[in-house]
């Protein structure tokens, strides 16, 4: 079964930065891990909020009550760019 999710794309990178994983490798890893539900995947470079130790951000949100009532949430993954020299 192929995991389906919305792909939000990749931010353009500045020189010296790269993404630590390729989308195809991420897909294989998610499939091997048995992930069945994922809202979206995005590759992000945000120079405003750069933290050199952060390269993977994921949120695992379940069903939740908000001011508007109950909502069904699903997990998403944001891959953050890292300096090329630490990527391997």
C-alpha positions as CSV (number, residue, x, y, z in Angstrom):
1,X,0.0,0.0,0.0
2,X,1.4,3.4,-1.0
3,X,1.2,6.1,1.6
4,X,-0.6,9.1,0.2
5,X,0.0,12.6,1.5
6,X,0.1,16.2,0.2
7,X,3.6,17.3,-0.8
8,X,4.0,21.0,-0.1
9,X,7.3,21.3,-2.0
10,X,10.8,22.5,-1.2
11,X,12.1,25.9,-0.2
12,X,15.0,27.2,-2.3
13,X,18.2,26.7,-0.5
14,X,21.1,29.2,0.0
15,X,24.6,28.0,-0.8
16,X,26.1,25.7,1.8
17,X,22.8,24.1,2.9
18,X,21.1,20.9,1.9
19,X,18.2,18.7,3.0
20,X,19.4,15.7,5.1
21,X,17.1,13.2,3.4
22,X,15.7,12.8,-0.1
23,X,11.9,12.5,-0.5
24,X,12.2,9.0,-2.0
25,X,14.2,7.8,0.9
26,X,11.7,9.3,3.3
27,X,8.9,7.6,1.5
28,X,10.6,4.2,1.8
29,X,11.3,4.8,5.5
30,X,7.7,5.7,6.2
31,X,6.5,2.7,4.3
32,X,8.8,0.3,6.2
33,X,7.7,1.8,9.5
34,X,4.1,1.1,8.7
35,X,2.9,4.7,8.6
36,X,-0.6,4.7,7.2
37,X,-1.8,8.3,7.7
38,X,0.1,11.5,7.0
39,X,-1.3,14.9,6.2
40,X,1.7,16.5,4.5
41,X,5.4,16.6,4.0
42,X,7.4,19.8,3.4
43,X,11.0,20.6,2.9
44,X,11.8,23.9,4.6
45,X,14.6,26.5,4.9
46,X,13.8,29.3,7.3
47,X,16.7,31.5,7.9
48,X,14.7,33.5,10.4
49,X,14.3,30.6,12.8
50,X,17.5,28.6,12.1
51,X,18.6,26.3,14.8
52,X,21.7,24.3,13.7
53,X,20.7,21.3,15.8
54,X,17.2,21.1,14.4
55,X,16.8,19.2,11.1
56,X,13.6,17.3,11.4
57,X,10.4,18.6,12.8
58,X,7.3,16.5,13.0
59,X,3.9,17.0,14.7
60,X,1.8,14.0,15.7
61,X,-1.6,15.5,16.3
62,X,-4.6,13.3,17.1
63,X,-8.2,14.1,17.5
64,X,-8.6,17.3,19.5
65,X,-11.1,19.7,20.9
66,X,-10.8,23.2,19.8
67,X,-13.0,26.3,20.1
68,X,-14.8,25.2,17.0
69,X,-15.5,21.7,18.3
70,X,-13.8,18.3,17.7
71,X,-11.4,18.1,14.8
72,X,-9.6,15.2,13.3
73,X,-5.9,15.9,13.0
74,X,-3.2,13.9,11.3
75,X,0.6,13.9,11.6
76,X,2.8,15.9,9.3
77,X,6.6,16.1,8.7
78,X,8.7,19.1,8.0
79,X,12.3,18.4,6.9
80,X,14.5,21.4,7.7
81,X,17.7,22.3,5.7
82,X,21.0,21.8,7.4
83,X,24.6,22.9,6.7
84,X,25.9,20.7,3.9
85,X,29.0,19.7,6.0
86,X,26.8,18.0,8.6
87,X,24.3,16.4,6.3
88,X,26.1,13.0,5.9
